[in-house]
Amino acid sequence: MCGIVGIIQYKPQSTNIDIEELLLIRDSMEKRGPDGAGLWVSKDNRVALAHRRLEIIGLGEQGIQPMILENGCSSQYVQVVITYNGEIYNYKELRAELQTLGHKFKSNTDTEVILHLYEEFGEGFQTKLRGMFAFILVDSFRSIILLVRDPLGIKPLYYHDENGILTVASQAKALLKSKRISKRTDDGALAGLFIFGSIPEPLTAWKEIKAVPSGAVLKFNSNGEKQIDHYFSLATEIKNAENLICSEFNLDLFRTELIEDIKAHMVSDVEVGIFLSSGIDSTSILGMASNLVPNLNSITLGFKDFEGLHSDEVPVAIQVSELYGSRNIVRRISGNDFINNLPKILSDMDQPSVDGVNTWLVANVAAELDLKVALSGIGGDEFFGGYSTFVNVPSMLRKINLVKKIFKNGELIRKLSAPLFKNNNPKAAGILEYGDSLEKMWLLNRCVMAPWELANVLGKERANEALKELNIDGILNTASPLNLKTEIGKISALEGGLYMKNQLLRDADWAGMGNSLEIRVPFVDSFLLSTLLTRLIHHWAPETKKNILAQIPSPFVPDSVVNRGKTGFSLPMEKWISINDEYSSWKSCKALSNSKCTWARRWAYVIADYFEMI
């Protein structure tokens, strides 16, 4: 896991690259790679790549980046250079395949495997990679530059493109170290934060910085041409799964594939830990991992405000760790701990988000234990149907469709009823208007603030322009296109393609990297999904939800976890914010006075203000 940087002149120009600027961007990401730093500059000074390294696979000098492949298996490839962030879990299998084709390796790294794989198969080679990755690859023979991001968006990659100069980095904030890049913020992104709780890609908080989309390759050549190839789409995978005929559910096959997935995510030259809550996802991961590697370290985050309550995950997590034989470390966090760590949390937050504090706190504990890798249960709810939205949203939509037969004009009803809901749930007034599709009903269920409430914060004119740029309909239609036909398929596409991708995975990256910790997400795996989605879509039932996942480890996930109400890594944020006048009396409450000032809305305003977007 690392931080990568590149400054590339892909159009004919005479301006030299500013290496000091490149190094400034690189070293602003030192937490991403405290174990080393590298730099490579082309002979014509038109391409410069840099790297910050966190040693996990291929320790020592063998893993130094940027890495160069010169005159490899085929002499036509004069030089290929890569700077890479991520982990390739099937690199040993790919290496063996390449060796049979005549490739010779100088190291035992996944980075070198990527170079040889590109040499052998050319563009499109990334579909053979199982893992999380973002990289810049420069092919001097073909005069092309590739920016490549993993299928589901686990690892981020941001770029600024102007006047034929491409500047790329693992963090959007890092690019602001360049004097050429404006710090002007983006109102469409701000609307995204207030509505979705995070900024939908490819937008970022800053107007001149964009995200390379997940599952995409951006290609630049020396003629000044650029193109994008979307090589993976979650919605397409779900659509294909819907169309396949699925035979009777085979638990043994399901178990085999999941255990192989966990085994792949345990590949490491350093110790791997587990984030352990009291939920089925993290418990099943610990159970499966413990079947492969004994005496794992697990980490449970507890909160002093929850002690003795049902929300307290610690007692059940301790029981689970004893069942699977892990060395469980429990850390209880207080409101004062949160306030004291808040400057670090906000500094590490790369993109505005209303979530991620819990991940940062547990990653901070892992770092104190000198762990470099930890497994997280992200993706379990999205792909195994664990969220309440899988049941509640379709149910609400059916009820609303009955009501709409009576009330024809949903927008009018919303405007008339809004004052009645102001002190209760202002979003509820829009149920009729937003109840015309499952996608919009999902958004109403998920959103921090309803779209029509944005004018209370930004003013009508600014809000309208921001919403136009954000294009909510376009976002929803891309994530869940019309050709999806099942309710579970649509909601899984929305949860995975929006909430998970833009919020949970992005938060896991900055929160983990802020503590020099690689967070791996076994359930967010395109290879796994290609084999499991059909069965998950055709055999999921509201009454069982993720219970089938509980039957994978040996012994099974205990009933104390299966029958426990969902809490996840929840935090007492409302109480924590209120203990400090700086947040309890924030101007956000005044700005949000026309709608219910929930902690999430207040926190979104705090975050937006910190990023100077308001």
Secondary structure, 3 states (H helix, E strand, C coil): CEEEEEEEECCCCCCCCCHHHHHHHHHCCHHHCECEEEEEECCCCCEEEEEEECCCCCCHHHHCCCEEEECCCCCCCCEEEEEEEEEECCHHHHHHHHHHCCCCCCCCCHHHHHHHHHHHHCCCHHHHCCEEEEEEEEECCCCEEEEEECCCCCCCCEEEEECCEEEEECCHHHHCCCCCCCCCECHHHHHHHHHHCECCCCCCCECCCEECCCCEEEEEECCCCEEEEECCCHHHHHHHHHHCCCCCCCHHHHHHHHHHHHHHHCCCCCCEEEECCCCHHHHHHHHHHHHHCCCCEEEEEEEHHHCCCCCCCHHHHHHHHHHHCCEEEEEEECHHHHHHHHHHHHHHCCCCECCCHHHHHHHHHHHHCCCCEEECCCCHHHHHCCCCHHHHHHHHHHHHHHHHCCCCCHHHHHHHHHHHHCCCCHHHHHCCCCCCCHHHHHHHHHCCCCHHHHHHHHCHHHHHHHHHHHCHHHHHHHHCCCCCCCHHHHHHHHHHHHHHHHHHHHHHHHHHHCCCCEEECCCCCHHHHHHHHHHHHHHCCCCCCCHHHHHCCCCCCCHHHHCCCCCCCCCCHHHHHHCCHHHHCCHHHHHCCCCCCCHHHHHHHHHHHHCCCC
